[in-house]
Amino acid sequence: MSNPHPELVSGGEVLVRITAPVDAAVRVTESGREIGGFARRAMESYTKRFGRDPDTGFVRSPLDNVGVRYGLAALERGQITASRFVAVNAGSGGYDGAGKPVPSRTKADPRAVNAAYRGDILSSAGQGLRATPIIDARIYPDSAGPLANVHTARRSFVLRDRLVRANGTAANQVIIESRSGPDQAAAASACELAAMDQWLTAVEAGHSSDGRQTKVGKNKPAGLGDGCYLTDGNRIELTYPETGRCGTEYPVAADTRWQAGEPLRENVLKSSLRPVNFADYPVPFTRAEQCRANATAAGVPGRCV
């Protein structure tokens, strides 16, 4: 299969990002050596794609946060000081192969990163999705409670950005947001199911010579567009960036990668590293802060005085 992300692989070296490892099922001890007994983890489902690290027994991982500048947006907005920015990044570690927090940043396995790109495991939205009718039924979790939830409203717009980048259009995607209460969820589900049935029926009934992607765009039901539910029977237009009532009721929450300079499409797995250039920052750094920032970027914090 050809690489659907050719711009992200150069000379065998890959570029930017994903976050901490998700759960993975490995027949290993905490140090990685094989024993009997299984610890169930989702990364195990990628064994055939990524292979195993022979030294640890864990599935090779594409997860990486080396070089990520946490809090960059807050620094640029003047919400934190240079000292705080340096401290946040010096104290930001990663996860080991068993998913346990460690002081060092998480380093991806290059073989896993290349496999994720070449197999479109990190979806480019440029293969099957380009000609698939998509109704993104987004149950809004951004303010659901204190526990982190990765299925935030932003994910809908991440996919849209990928669709546009890969195909020049996102005409085949509609986003409908609702809350998880029984009335709104039922109303949203009924609307989405009826609309998708109408959409697919129209696509299959069409007899034009247009390609599948064009057919999908042309046969989207009239009036079917992005929307959010204010009540169980009141759906209004949804826009991004957020405006109006939808923007008030369903604000798109930020995340650490976005605030560290990650592009909206989140399509890069490992950071391309370069020496720290303090002229890139809007605030001055003391010599001690520069020393600590350089040590953090190099991954080998040393003694800074």
C-alpha positions as CSV (number, residue, x, y, z in Angstrom):
1,M,0.0,0.0,0.0
2,S,1.3,3.5,-0.8
3,N,1.9,5.9,2.0
4,P,-1.2,8.1,2.5
5,H,1.0,10.6,4.4
6,P,3.9,11.2,2.1
7,E,4.6,14.7,3.4
8,L,5.2,13.3,6.9
9,V,8.0,10.9,6.1
10,S,11.3,12.2,4.8
11,G,14.5,10.3,4.4
12,G,13.3,7.6,6.7
13,E,12.8,10.1,9.5
14,V,9.3,10.8,10.6
15,L,7.7,13.9,12.2
16,V,5.2,14.8,15.1
17,R,2.7,13.4,17.6
18,I,0.2,11.5,19.8
19,T,-0.1,11.5,23.5
20,A,0.4,9.0,26.3
21,P,0.0,5.3,25.6
22,V,-3.4,3.8,25.7
23,D,-4.0,0.6,27.5
24,A,-2.3,-2.4,25.9
25,A,-2.6,-6.9,26.6
26,V,0.8,-8.0,27.1
27,R,2.2,-11.2,28.5
28,V,5.0,-9.6,30.3
29,T,6.3,-8.5,33.7
30,E,6.6,-4.8,34.5
31,S,10.1,-4.9,33.2
32,G,8.9,-6.4,29.9
33,R,9.9,-10.0,30.3
34,E,7.4,-12.6,29.3
35,I,5.7,-14.6,32.1
36,G,2.4,-16.4,32.2
37,G,-0.7,-14.2,32.9
38,F,-2.0,-11.4,30.8
39,A,-2.4,-7.7,31.5
40,R,-5.0,-6.5,29.0
41,R,-4.0,-3.4,27.0
42,A,-5.4,-2.0,23.7
43,M,-1.9,-1.6,22.1
44,E,-1.9,-5.4,21.9
45,S,-4.4,-5.2,19.0
46,Y,-1.6,-3.6,16.9
47,T,0.8,-6.5,17.3
48,K,0.7,-7.6,13.6
49,R,1.0,-4.0,12.4
50,F,3.7,-2.7,14.7
51,G,5.5,-5.9,15.8
52,R,7.1,-6.4,19.2
53,D,10.2,-4.8,20.7
54,P,12.4,-7.9,21.2
55,D,14.1,-6.2,24.2
56,T,10.9,-5.6,26.2
57,G,8.2,-7.9,24.8
58,F,5.8,-4.9,24.4
59,V,4.2,-4.0,21.1
60,R,6.2,-1.3,19.4
61,S,4.5,2.1,20.1
62,P,4.0,5.2,17.9
63,L,3.2,7.3,21.0
64,D,5.6,10.1,21.6
65,N,5.8,13.5,23.4
66,V,9.5,14.3,23.1
67,G,9.9,18.0,22.2
68,V,6.3,18.9,22.9
69,R,6.2,22.4,24.3
70,Y,3.4,22.2,26.9
71,G,1.8,25.5,27.8
72,L,3.1,27.3,24.7
73,A,-0.2,29.0,23.9
74,A,-0.6,30.2,27.5
75,L,3.0,31.6,27.4
76,E,2.2,33.4,24.2
77,R,-1.0,34.8,25.7
78,G,0.8,36.1,28.7
79,Q,-1.1,33.7,31.0
80,I,2.1,32.1,32.5
81,T,5.6,33.2,33.0
82,A,8.8,31.9,31.3
83,S,9.7,30.3,34.7
84,R,6.3,28.5,34.9
85,F,6.6,27.4,31.2
86,V,10.0,25.9,31.9
87,A,8.9,24.2,35.1
88,V,5.8,22.6,33.4
89,N,7.9,21.1,30.6
90,A,10.7,20.0,32.9
91,G,8.1,18.2,35.0
92,S,6.2,16.6,32.2
93,G,7.1,13.0,31.8
94,G,5.6,10.2,29.9
95,Y,4.6,6.5,30.2
96,D,6.4,3.3,30.0
97,G,5.4,0.2,28.0
98,A,3.1,-0.9,30.8
99,G,1.3,2.4,30.8
100,K,2.8,3.6,34.0
101,P,3.9,7.3,34.5
102,V,7.6,7.8,34.3
103,P,9.7,11.0,34.7
104,S,11.1,10.8,31.1
105,R,9.2,11.7,28.0
106,T,7.6,8.9,25.9
107,K,9.7,8.0,22.8
108,A,8.0,6.3,19.8
109,D,9.4,3.4,18.0
110,P,10.3,4.5,14.4
111,R,9.0,1.2,13.0
112,A,5.6,1.7,14.6
113,V,5.4,5.3,13.5
114,N,6.2,4.4,9.9
115,A,3.7,1.5,10.0
116,A,1.0,3.9,11.4
117,Y,1.5,6.2,8.4
118,R,1.9,3.6,5.7
119,G,-1.1,1.6,6.8
120,D,-3.2,4.7,7.4
121,I,-3.8,3.6,11.0
122,L,-3.4,7.3,11.7
123,S,-6.3,8.1,9.4
124,S,-5.5,10.5,6.7
125,A,-9.2,10.7,5.8
126,G,-8.0,10.3,2.2
127,Q,-8.9,6.7,1.5
128,G,-12.3,5.1,2.3
129,L,-13.5,8.1,4.3
130,R,-13.3,10.3,1.2
131,A,-16.5,8.7,-0.3
132,T,-18.3,7.7,2.9
133,P,-21.4,9.6,4.1
134,I,-20.5,10.7,7.7
135,I,-22.9,11.9,10.3
136,D,-20.7,12.6,13.3
137,A,-23.1,12.0,16.2
138,R,-21.2,13.8,19.0
139,I,-22.5,13.3,22.5
140,Y,-20.9,16.3,24.2
141,P,-18.5,15.3,26.9
142,D,-16.3,18.4,27.3
143,S,-18.0,19.5,30.6
144,A,-19.3,16.1,31.7
145,G,-17.2,15.9,34.9
146,P,-13.7,15.9,36.5
147,L,-12.4,12.8,34.7
148,A,-10.6,13.3,31.3
149,N,-12.5,12.1,28.2
150,V,-10.7,12.0,24.9
151,H,-13.9,11.9,22.9
152,T,-14.2,15.7,23.0
153,A,-16.1,17.9,20.5
154,R,-12.8,18.9,19.0
155,R,-12.4,15.5,17.5
156,S,-15.2,16.2,15.0
157,F,-13.3,19.2,13.7
158,V,-10.0,17.3,13.6
159,L,-11.6,14.8,11.2
160,R,-13.1,17.7,9.1
161,D,-9.7,19.3,8.8
162,R,-8.2,16.0,7.6
163,L,-11.0,15.5,5.1
164,V,-10.4,19.0,3.6
165,R,-6.6,18.5,3.6
166,A,-6.8,15.1,1.9
167,N,-9.8,15.6,-0.5
168,G,-10.3,19.4,-0.8
169,T,-13.7,19.1,0.7
170,A,-15.6,17.8,3.7
171,A,-19.0,17.9,2.0
172,N,-19.5,14.2,3.1
173,Q,-19.4,15.1,6.8
174,V,-22.1,16.5,9.0
175,I,-21.6,17.2,12.7
176,I,-24.6,17.0,15.1
177,E,-24.0,17.7,18.8
178,S,-26.3,16.8,21.7
179,R,-26.1,16.1,25.4
180,S,-26.4,12.7,26.9
181,G,-29.8,13.2,28.6
182,P,-32.5,10.8,27.3
183,D,-34.6,13.4,25.6
184,Q,-31.8,15.1,23.6
185,A,-30.1,11.8,22.8
186,A,-33.3,10.2,21.5
187,A,-34.1,13.2,19.4
188,A,-30.6,13.4,18.0
189,S,-30.5,9.6,17.2
190,A,-33.8,9.7,15.5
191,C,-32.8,12.6,13.3
192,E,-29.4,11.1,12.5
193,L,-30.8,7.7,11.6
194,A,-33.5,9.1,9.3
195,A,-31.1,11.4,7.6
196,M,-28.5,8.7,7.0
197,D,-31.2,6.4,5.6
198,Q,-32.3,9.1,3.2
199,W,-28.7,9.9,2.3
200,L,-27.7,6.3,1.5
201,T,-30.9,5.6,-0.4
202,A,-30.3,8.6,-2.6
203,V,-26.7,7.7,-3.3
204,E,-27.6,4.1,-4.3
205,A,-30.6,5.2,-6.3
206,G,-28.6,7.6,-8.4
207,H,-27.7,6.6,-12.0
208,S,-25.3,9.3,-12.9
209,S,-21.8,8.5,-14.1
210,D,-20.3,10.6,-11.3
211,G,-17.7,8.9,-9.0
212,R,-18.7,7.7,-5.6
213,Q,-17.3,10.8,-3.8
214,T,-19.2,13.2,-6.0
215,K,-22.4,11.2,-5.6
216,V,-22.1,11.3,-1.9
217,G,-21.7,15.1,-1.9
218,K,-24.5,15.7,-4.4
219,N,-27.0,13.4,-2.6
220,K,-26.7,14.8,0.9
221,P,-30.3,15.5,2.1
222,A,-31.4,19.1,1.7
223,G,-31.3,20.9,5.0
224,L,-28.9,18.4,6.6
225,G,-26.1,20.4,8.1
226,D,-24.0,20.9,11.2
227,G,-26.2,21.5,14.2
228,C,-26.6,21.3,18.0
229,Y,-29.5,20.5,20.1
230,L,-30.6,23.1,22.7
231,T,-33.6,21.0,23.8
232,D,-35.0,17.6,22.6
233,G,-36.7,19.2,19.7
234,N,-34.7,22.3,19.0
235,R,-31.7,21.9,16.7
236,I,-29.9,25.0,15.4
237,E,-26.9,25.6,13.2
238,L,-23.5,24.7,14.5
239,T,-20.4,26.7,13.4
240,Y,-16.7,26.4,14.0
241,P,-15.0,28.4,15.4
242,E,-17.9,28.6,17.8
243,T,-20.5,31.3,17.5
244,G,-24.1,31.9,18.7
245,R,-26.1,29.7,20.9
246,C,-24.2,26.5,19.9
247,G,-21.0,28.1,20.7
248,T,-22.3,29.1,24.1
249,E,-23.9,25.7,24.9
250,Y,-21.2,23.5,23.3
251,P,-17.8,25.3,23.5
252,V,-14.9,23.3,22.1
253,A,-12.5,22.5,24.9
254,A,-8.8,22.9,24.4
255,D,-6.3,20.0,25.0
256,T,-2.6,19.9,25.9
257,R,-1.4,19.2,22.4
258,W,-3.4,21.9,20.8
259,Q,-2.1,24.4,23.4
260,A,1.4,23.2,22.7
261,G,1.1,24.2,19.0
262,E,-0.4,21.0,17.5
263,P,-2.3,21.8,14.2
264,L,-6.0,21.1,14.3
265,R,-5.7,18.0,12.1
266,E,-3.4,16.2,14.6
267,N,-1.8,14.1,11.8
268,V,1.8,14.0,13.0
269,L,3.1,11.4,15.4
270,K,6.6,12.4,16.4
271,S,8.1,15.8,16.8
272,S,10.9,16.9,14.4
273,L,13.5,18.2,16.9
274,R,15.7,21.2,16.7
275,P,17.8,23.3,19.1
276,V,15.8,25.6,21.3
277,N,15.8,29.2,19.8
278,F,14.7,31.6,22.5
279,A,14.1,34.3,19.9
280,D,11.0,32.2,18.9
281,Y,9.4,33.1,22.3
282,P,7.5,36.3,23.1
283,V,9.2,36.6,26.6
284,P,12.8,36.7,27.8
285,F,14.3,33.7,29.6
286,T,17.0,34.0,32.3
287,R,20.2,32.0,31.8
288,A,19.0,29.5,34.4
289,E,15.7,29.1,32.6
290,Q,17.5,28.7,29.3
291,C,19.7,26.0,30.7
292,R,16.8,24.1,32.1
293,A,14.8,24.4,28.9
294,N,17.7,23.1,26.8
295,A,18.2,20.2,29.2
296,T,14.5,19.3,29.0
297,A,14.5,19.5,25.2
298,A,17.6,17.2,25.0
299,G,15.9,14.8,27.3
300,V,18.8,14.7,29.7
301,P,18.1,17.2,32.5
302,G,21.4,18.3,34.0
303,R,22.6,20.6,36.7
304,C,21.6,24.2,36.0
305,V,22.8,27.0,38.2
